Amino acid sequence: MAKEEIIFPNNIRKIRLANGMKMTELARKSKLSLSAVSKIEKGVRRLNQKQLLNVCSILNCKLSDIFIKESDAVADQWQTEIKNRLKDNENSGLKIFGSGLRKIRQESGKTIAQAAKDAGMTLSVYHKIEVGQREIYKNEIEPLAKSFALTADKMFEHISSLYKSGELSKQIAKVKERVKSVLIPGSPDSDMDIRGGLYGAKLYDSARKKLVPVFGTPDKNAISFKRTDQTMILSPMPLEGNKSIYAIIPNSKRLGGILPDKCYAFVNANKKVSVGDLALFIDKDFSNLSESDTATAHIACVQQDAKGKLYGIVTSPEEKVTGKTIHKIVMIVTE
C-alpha cells in the first residue's frame, strides 16, 4: 500500500493541543474538512497561503511557529518518518515505477498536465503515481502506456532498462536528499524539490512578505504598545519590502466614534506627520523598544502649538497627548 509522502512537516498539532483545542474545532474554525486538517497535521497535505495565515490566527501563534526547526524536539521524529515513507514506497516498487514514468514523460517532452490529460487522469492522481505515492490499477495501465505511444509491455520494458542502467537511481537519490531540507524553510538545501523544502520556504516567504505585525491593542483608556511579531495580519497595501509598516487595534471609545469599533489602523513609521493627520503618539522611543518592553500609546488628531511642537487631541473625554515617538496612520481597515 502506497504511503503519502511528507510534504509539509509542521507544528500545528502540537500548538493545537497546547491551546486545548480539538481537531474538530480547528476544522470548523478554518472551514476545512476534518480529513483535510488531519492530513495537514500529518504533513501529507499542503496549506495554501490564505489557509496558513488563517490557522495562525485561530491558534494565535507566529507564522514561524508553524514550521519545524532543527532545534525542535520533534525534528528527529519527522526526519525518521520521512525516511521510512520514502523507503517503503521504494521497496514496494512504486518509487521505481514513478521515477521511470517521469523519465518517459520527460523524454516525450510533455508537461505533467499534458501527460495526465492524455492518460485520462486528474493531475493529482498522475502526480501521485509519478512520485510513488499511489499504486497504478490494471485498467489504468493501457491508457497510460498509450498516452506515450507505447504498449503496456514496452512501457514496463523501458522502465526496467532505465532502472538497470542506473538512470532511475539518480532520481530516487535526489528525492532522498530532500529529507535534509524538508524541515526548515529557507535552508541552504531547500531548493532541491518543490514538494519538500522549497514548498515550505516559498509558502513561508510569500506569506511573510505580505504580513505586518500588530504592535498595539486597547487597554483601558489608551493602547498597550509592544513591538513584537507575536500577532501578524495581512497587509491591505503593497509592502514591497517596506518594514516600517505595522498595525494597531484602536481604542475606539477614546476617538468619539470617528473609527469603527472593530478595525485596524495601519501605521507607517517613516511617513512625515503633519497637522491634521491622524497619528499614533507613543510615550517611549520606538527605535529603542525591545520585544519585552511595553509602552502606552494614543491615536489622536495632530495639532501644533505656538512653538511648532506637535501634540495630539483625543476626544471622549478630550485630552491633550504627547509622545516621544509620533507615527502617521496611513490606512484604517475594518475587520
Contacts in CASP RR format, 6 or more apart in sequence:
PFRMAT RR
TARGET T0000
AUTHOR 0000-0000-0000
METHOD contacts of the structure
MODEL  1
MAKEEIIFPNNIRKIRLANGMKMTELARKSKLSLSAVSKIEKGVRRLNQK
QLLNVCSILNCKLSDIFIKESDAVADQWQTEIKNRLKDNENSGLKIFGSG
LRKIRQESGKTIAQAAKDAGMTLSVYHKIEVGQREIYKNEIEPLAKSFAL
TADKMFEHISSLYKSGELSKQIAKVKERVKSVLIPGSPDSDMDIRGGLYG
AKLYDSARKKLVPVFGTPDKNAISFKRTDQTMILSPMPLEGNKSIYAIIP
NSKRLGGILPDKCYAFVNANKKVSVGDLALFIDKDFSNLSESDTATAHIA
CVQQDAKGKLYGIVTSPEEKVTGKTIHKIVMIVTE
1 135 0 8 1.000
2 89 0 8 1.000
2 92 0 8 1.000
2 94 0 8 1.000
2 128 0 8 1.000
2 132 0 8 1.000
2 133 0 8 1.000
2 134 0 8 1.000
2 135 0 8 1.000
3 85 0 8 1.000
3 88 0 8 1.000
3 89 0 8 1.000
3 133 0 8 1.000
4 39 0 8 1.000
4 44 0 8 1.000
4 85 0 8 1.000
4 128 0 8 1.000
4 133 0 8 1.000
5 44 0 8 1.000
5 82 0 8 1.000
5 85 0 8 1.000
5 86 0 8 1.000
5 89 0 8 1.000
5 131 0 8 1.000
5 132 0 8 1.000
5 133 0 8 1.000
5 195 0 8 1.000
6 42 0 8 1.000
6 43 0 8 1.000
6 44 0 8 1.000
6 78 0 8 1.000
6 81 0 8 1.000
6 82 0 8 1.000
6 85 0 8 1.000
6 182 0 8 1.000
7 43 0 8 1.000
7 44 0 8 1.000
7 45 0 8 1.000
7 46 0 8 1.000
7 182 0 8 1.000
7 195 0 8 1.000
7 196 0 8 1.000
7 199 0 8 1.000
8 40 0 8 1.000
8 43 0 8 1.000
8 44 0 8 1.000
8 45 0 8 1.000
8 46 0 8 1.000
8 47 0 8 1.000
8 196 0 8 1.000
8 199 0 8 1.000
8 200 0 8 1.000
8 203 0 8 1.000
9 43 0 8 1.000
9 68 0 8 1.000
9 78 0 8 1.000
9 82 0 8 1.000
9 182 0 8 1.000
9 183 0 8 1.000
10 40 0 8 1.000
10 41 0 8 1.000
10 43 0 8 1.000
10 66 0 8 1.000
10 67 0 8 1.000
10 68 0 8 1.000
11 65 0 8 1.000
11 66 0 8 1.000
11 67 0 8 1.000
11 68 0 8 1.000
11 72 0 8 1.000
11 74 0 8 1.000
12 40 0 8 1.000
12 41 0 8 1.000
12 55 0 8 1.000
12 59 0 8 1.000
12 66 0 8 1.000
13 41 0 8 1.000
14 74 0 8 1.000
15 59 0 8 1.000
15 61 0 8 1.000
15 65 0 8 1.000
15 66 0 8 1.000
16 23 0 8 1.000
16 26 0 8 1.000
16 41 0 8 1.000
16 59 0 8 1.000
19 59 0 8 1.000
19 60 0 8 1.000
21 59 0 8 1.000
23 34 0 8 1.000
23 37 0 8 1.000
23 38 0 8 1.000
23 41 0 8 1.000
24 34 0 8 1.000
26 37 0 8 1.000
26 55 0 8 1.000
26 58 0 8 1.000
26 59 0 8 1.000
27 33 0 8 1.000
27 34 0 8 1.000
27 36 0 8 1.000
27 37 0 8 1.000
29 58 0 8 1.000
30 37 0 8 1.000
30 51 0 8 1.000
30 54 0 8 1.000
30 55 0 8 1.000
30 58 0 8 1.000
32 40 0 8 1.000
32 51 0 8 1.000
36 45 0 8 1.000
39 45 0 8 1.000
40 46 0 8 1.000
40 47 0 8 1.000
46 199 0 8 1.000
46 203 0 8 1.000
47 55 0 8 1.000
47 203 0 8 1.000
48 203 0 8 1.000
49 203 0 8 1.000
49 206 0 8 1.000
49 207 0 8 1.000
49 210 0 8 1.000
52 63 0 8 1.000
52 66 0 8 1.000
52 203 0 8 1.000
52 207 0 8 1.000
53 63 0 8 1.000
53 207 0 8 1.000
53 211 0 8 1.000
53 234 0 8 1.000
55 66 0 8 1.000
56 62 0 8 1.000
56 63 0 8 1.000
56 65 0 8 1.000
56 66 0 8 1.000
56 232 0 8 1.000
57 233 0 8 1.000
60 231 0 8 1.000
62 229 0 8 1.000
62 230 0 8 1.000
62 232 0 8 1.000
63 204 0 8 1.000
63 207 0 8 1.000
63 208 0 8 1.000
63 211 0 8 1.000
63 232 0 8 1.000
64 204 0 8 1.000
67 183 0 8 1.000
67 184 0 8 1.000
67 185 0 8 1.000
67 200 0 8 1.000
67 204 0 8 1.000
68 74 0 8 1.000
68 75 0 8 1.000
68 78 0 8 1.000
68 183 0 8 1.000
68 184 0 8 1.000
69 75 0 8 1.000
69 183 0 8 1.000
69 184 0 8 1.000
70 183 0 8 1.000
70 184 0 8 1.000
75 183 0 8 1.000
78 182 0 8 1.000
78 183 0 8 1.000
79 179 0 8 1.000
79 183 0 8 1.000
82 178 0 8 1.000
82 179 0 8 1.000
82 182 0 8 1.000
83 176 0 8 1.000
83 179 0 8 1.000
86 95 0 8 1.000
86 175 0 8 1.000
86 176 0 8 1.000
86 179 0 8 1.000
89 95 0 8 1.000
89 132 0 8 1.000
89 133 0 8 1.000
90 96 0 8 1.000
90 172 0 8 1.000
94 132 0 8 1.000
94 133 0 8 1.000
94 134 0 8 1.000
94 135 0 8 1.000
95 132 0 8 1.000
95 172 0 8 1.000
95 175 0 8 1.000
96 159 0 8 1.000
96 163 0 8 1.000
96 168 0 8 1.000
96 172 0 8 1.000
97 129 0 8 1.000
97 132 0 8 1.000
97 136 0 8 1.000
97 159 0 8 1.000
98 129 0 8 1.000
98 130 0 8 1.000
98 131 0 8 1.000
98 132 0 8 1.000
99 130 0 8 1.000
99 162 0 8 1.000
99 168 0 8 1.000
99 171 0 8 1.000
99 172 0 8 1.000
100 158 0 8 1.000
100 159 0 8 1.000
100 162 0 8 1.000
100 163 0 8 1.000
100 168 0 8 1.000
100 171 0 8 1.000
101 129 0 8 1.000
101 130 0 8 1.000
101 144 0 8 1.000
101 159 0 8 1.000
102 130 0 8 1.000
102 171 0 8 1.000
103 159 0 8 1.000
103 162 0 8 1.000
103 167 0 8 1.000
103 168 0 8 1.000
103 171 0 8 1.000
104 148 0 8 1.000
104 150 0 8 1.000
104 155 0 8 1.000
104 158 0 8 1.000
104 159 0 8 1.000
105 112 0 8 1.000
105 115 0 8 1.000
105 130 0 8 1.000
105 148 0 8 1.000
108 115 0 8 1.000
108 148 0 8 1.000
110 118 0 8 1.000
110 148 0 8 1.000
112 123 0 8 1.000
112 126 0 8 1.000
112 127 0 8 1.000
112 130 0 8 1.000
113 123 0 8 1.000
115 126 0 8 1.000
115 147 0 8 1.000
115 148 0 8 1.000
116 122 0 8 1.000
116 123 0 8 1.000
116 125 0 8 1.000
116 126 0 8 1.000
116 127 0 8 1.000
118 147 0 8 1.000
119 126 0 8 1.000
119 140 0 8 1.000
119 143 0 8 1.000
119 144 0 8 1.000
119 147 0 8 1.000
120 143 0 8 1.000
120 147 0 8 1.000
121 129 0 8 1.000
121 140 0 8 1.000
121 144 0 8 1.000
125 134 0 8 1.000
128 134 0 8 1.000
129 136 0 8 1.000
131 175 0 8 1.000
131 195 0 8 1.000
136 144 0 8 1.000
141 152 0 8 1.000
141 155 0 8 1.000
142 152 0 8 1.000
144 155 0 8 1.000
145 151 0 8 1.000
145 152 0 8 1.000
145 154 0 8 1.000
145 155 0 8 1.000
148 155 0 8 1.000
150 158 0 8 1.000
159 168 0 8 1.000
162 168 0 8 1.000
163 169 0 8 1.000
174 192 0 8 1.000
174 193 0 8 1.000
175 193 0 8 1.000
177 189 0 8 1.000
177 192 0 8 1.000
177 193 0 8 1.000
178 192 0 8 1.000
178 193 0 8 1.000
178 195 0 8 1.000
178 196 0 8 1.000
178 197 0 8 1.000
180 189 0 8 1.000
180 192 0 8 1.000
181 187 0 8 1.000
181 188 0 8 1.000
181 189 0 8 1.000
181 190 0 8 1.000
181 191 0 8 1.000
181 192 0 8 1.000
181 193 0 8 1.000
181 196 0 8 1.000
181 197 0 8 1.000
182 190 0 8 1.000
182 193 0 8 1.000
182 196 0 8 1.000
182 197 0 8 1.000
183 197 0 8 1.000
184 190 0 8 1.000
184 197 0 8 1.000
185 197 0 8 1.000
185 200 0 8 1.000
185 201 0 8 1.000
185 203 0 8 1.000
185 204 0 8 1.000
185 205 0 8 1.000
186 197 0 8 1.000
186 201 0 8 1.000
186 204 0 8 1.000
186 205 0 8 1.000
187 197 0 8 1.000
187 201 0 8 1.000
189 197 0 8 1.000
190 196 0 8 1.000
190 197 0 8 1.000
190 198 0 8 1.000
190 200 0 8 1.000
190 201 0 8 1.000
191 197 0 8 1.000
191 198 0 8 1.000
191 201 0 8 1.000
192 198 0 8 1.000
194 202 0 8 1.000
209 239 0 8 1.000
209 241 0 8 1.000
210 234 0 8 1.000
210 235 0 8 1.000
210 239 0 8 1.000
211 232 0 8 1.000
211 233 0 8 1.000
211 234 0 8 1.000
211 235 0 8 1.000
212 232 0 8 1.000
212 233 0 8 1.000
212 235 0 8 1.000
212 239 0 8 1.000
212 245 0 8 1.000
212 246 0 8 1.000
212 247 0 8 1.000
212 266 0 8 1.000
213 227 0 8 1.000
213 228 0 8 1.000
213 229 0 8 1.000
213 230 0 8 1.000
213 231 0 8 1.000
213 232 0 8 1.000
213 246 0 8 1.000
213 247 0 8 1.000
214 231 0 8 1.000
214 232 0 8 1.000
214 233 0 8 1.000
214 246 0 8 1.000
214 247 0 8 1.000
214 248 0 8 1.000
214 249 0 8 1.000
214 264 0 8 1.000
215 225 0 8 1.000
215 226 0 8 1.000
215 227 0 8 1.000
215 228 0 8 1.000
215 246 0 8 1.000
215 247 0 8 1.000
215 248 0 8 1.000
215 267 0 8 1.000
216 223 0 8 1.000
216 224 0 8 1.000
216 225 0 8 1.000
216 226 0 8 1.000
216 247 0 8 1.000
216 248 0 8 1.000
216 249 0 8 1.000
216 297 0 8 1.000
217 223 0 8 1.000
217 224 0 8 1.000
217 248 0 8 1.000
217 249 0 8 1.000
218 224 0 8 1.000
218 249 0 8 1.000
218 250 0 8 1.000
218 251 0 8 1.000
218 252 0 8 1.000
219 251 0 8 1.000
219 296 0 8 1.000
221 251 0 8 1.000
221 254 0 8 1.000
222 251 0 8 1.000
222 254 0 8 1.000
222 296 0 8 1.000
222 297 0 8 1.000
222 298 0 8 1.000
223 248 0 8 1.000
223 249 0 8 1.000
223 250 0 8 1.000
223 251 0 8 1.000
223 280 0 8 1.000
223 296 0 8 1.000
223 297 0 8 1.000
223 298 0 8 1.000
223 299 0 8 1.000
224 294 0 8 1.000
224 296 0 8 1.000
224 297 0 8 1.000
225 248 0 8 1.000
225 282 0 8 1.000
225 284 0 8 1.000
225 289 0 8 1.000
225 294 0 8 1.000
225 295 0 8 1.000
225 296 0 8 1.000
225 297 0 8 1.000
226 291 0 8 1.000
226 293 0 8 1.000
226 294 0 8 1.000
226 295 0 8 1.000
227 286 0 8 1.000
227 289 0 8 1.000
227 290 0 8 1.000
227 291 0 8 1.000
227 293 0 8 1.000
228 291 0 8 1.000
233 247 0 8 1.000
233 264 0 8 1.000
235 245 0 8 1.000
235 266 0 8 1.000
236 266 0 8 1.000
236 331 0 8 1.000
236 333 0 8 1.000
237 245 0 8 1.000
237 266 0 8 1.000
237 330 0 8 1.000
237 331 0 8 1.000
239 245 0 8 1.000
242 268 0 8 1.000
242 270 0 8 1.000
244 268 0 8 1.000
244 269 0 8 1.000
244 270 0 8 1.000
244 271 0 8 1.000
245 266 0 8 1.000
245 267 0 8 1.000
245 268 0 8 1.000
245 269 0 8 1.000
245 330 0 8 1.000
246 266 0 8 1.000
246 267 0 8 1.000
246 269 0 8 1.000
247 264 0 8 1.000
247 265 0 8 1.000
247 266 0 8 1.000
247 267 0 8 1.000
248 264 0 8 1.000
248 265 0 8 1.000
248 266 0 8 1.000
248 267 0 8 1.000
248 280 0 8 1.000
248 297 0 8 1.000
248 299 0 8 1.000
248 329 0 8 1.000
249 263 0 8 1.000
249 264 0 8 1.000
249 265 0 8 1.000
250 259 0 8 1.000
250 263 0 8 1.000
250 265 0 8 1.000
250 299 0 8 1.000
251 298 0 8 1.000
251 299 0 8 1.000
252 259 0 8 1.000
252 260 0 8 1.000
252 261 0 8 1.000
252 263 0 8 1.000
253 316 0 8 1.000
254 298 0 8 1.000
254 299 0 8 1.000
254 314 0 8 1.000
254 315 0 8 1.000
254 316 0 8 1.000
255 299 0 8 1.000
255 314 0 8 1.000
255 315 0 8 1.000
255 316 0 8 1.000
256 315 0 8 1.000
256 316 0 8 1.000
257 316 0 8 1.000
258 315 0 8 1.000
259 265 0 8 1.000
259 299 0 8 1.000
259 332 0 8 1.000
260 332 0 8 1.000
260 334 0 8 1.000
262 334 0 8 1.000
262 335 0 8 1.000
263 332 0 8 1.000
263 333 0 8 1.000
263 334 0 8 1.000
263 335 0 8 1.000
264 332 0 8 1.000
264 333 0 8 1.000
264 335 0 8 1.000
265 278 0 8 1.000
265 280 0 8 1.000
265 299 0 8 1.000
265 329 0 8 1.000
265 331 0 8 1.000
265 332 0 8 1.000
266 329 0 8 1.000
266 330 0 8 1.000
266 331 0 8 1.000
266 332 0 8 1.000
266 333 0 8 1.000
267 280 0 8 1.000
267 327 0 8 1.000
267 328 0 8 1.000
267 329 0 8 1.000
267 330 0 8 1.000
268 327 0 8 1.000
268 328 0 8 1.000
268 330 0 8 1.000
269 286 0 8 1.000
269 327 0 8 1.000
271 327 0 8 1.000
271 328 0 8 1.000
271 330 0 8 1.000
272 328 0 8 1.000
273 279 0 8 1.000
273 302 0 8 1.000
273 310 0 8 1.000
273 326 0 8 1.000
273 327 0 8 1.000
273 328 0 8 1.000
274 302 0 8 1.000
275 302 0 8 1.000
275 303 0 8 1.000
275 304 0 8 1.000
275 310 0 8 1.000
276 301 0 8 1.000
276 302 0 8 1.000
276 303 0 8 1.000
277 301 0 8 1.000
277 302 0 8 1.000
277 328 0 8 1.000
277 329 0 8 1.000
278 299 0 8 1.000
278 300 0 8 1.000
278 301 0 8 1.000
278 302 0 8 1.000
278 328 0 8 1.000
278 329 0 8 1.000
279 299 0 8 1.000
279 300 0 8 1.000
279 302 0 8 1.000
279 312 0 8 1.000
279 326 0 8 1.000
279 327 0 8 1.000
279 328 0 8 1.000
279 329 0 8 1.000
280 297 0 8 1.000
280 298 0 8 1.000
280 299 0 8 1.000
280 326 0 8 1.000
280 327 0 8 1.000
280 328 0 8 1.000
280 329 0 8 1.000
281 297 0 8 1.000
281 298 0 8 1.000
281 299 0 8 1.000
281 300 0 8 1.000
281 311 0 8 1.000
281 312 0 8 1.000
281 321 0 8 1.000
281 322 0 8 1.000
281 323 0 8 1.000
281 325 0 8 1.000
281 326 0 8 1.000
282 295 0 8 1.000
282 296 0 8 1.000
282 297 0 8 1.000
282 323 0 8 1.000
282 324 0 8 1.000
282 325 0 8 1.000
282 326 0 8 1.000
282 327 0 8 1.000
283 295 0 8 1.000
283 296 0 8 1.000
283 297 0 8 1.000
283 323 0 8 1.000
283 324 0 8 1.000
284 293 0 8 1.000
284 295 0 8 1.000
284 324 0 8 1.000
284 325 0 8 1.000
285 324 0 8 1.000
285 325 0 8 1.000
286 324 0 8 1.000
286 325 0 8 1.000
286 327 0 8 1.000
287 325 0 8 1.000
289 295 0 8 1.000
298 312 0 8 1.000
298 314 0 8 1.000
298 321 0 8 1.000
299 314 0 8 1.000
299 329 0 8 1.000
300 312 0 8 1.000
300 313 0 8 1.000
300 314 0 8 1.000
300 321 0 8 1.000
301 312 0 8 1.000
301 313 0 8 1.000
302 310 0 8 1.000
302 311 0 8 1.000
302 312 0 8 1.000
302 326 0 8 1.000
303 310 0 8 1.000
303 311 0 8 1.000
303 312 0 8 1.000
303 313 0 8 1.000
304 310 0 8 1.000
304 311 0 8 1.000
305 311 0 8 1.000
310 326 0 8 1.000
311 320 0 8 1.000
311 321 0 8 1.000
311 322 0 8 1.000
312 320 0 8 1.000
312 321 0 8 1.000
312 322 0 8 1.000
313 319 0 8 1.000
313 320 0 8 1.000
313 321 0 8 1.000
314 320 0 8 1.000
314 321 0 8 1.000
END
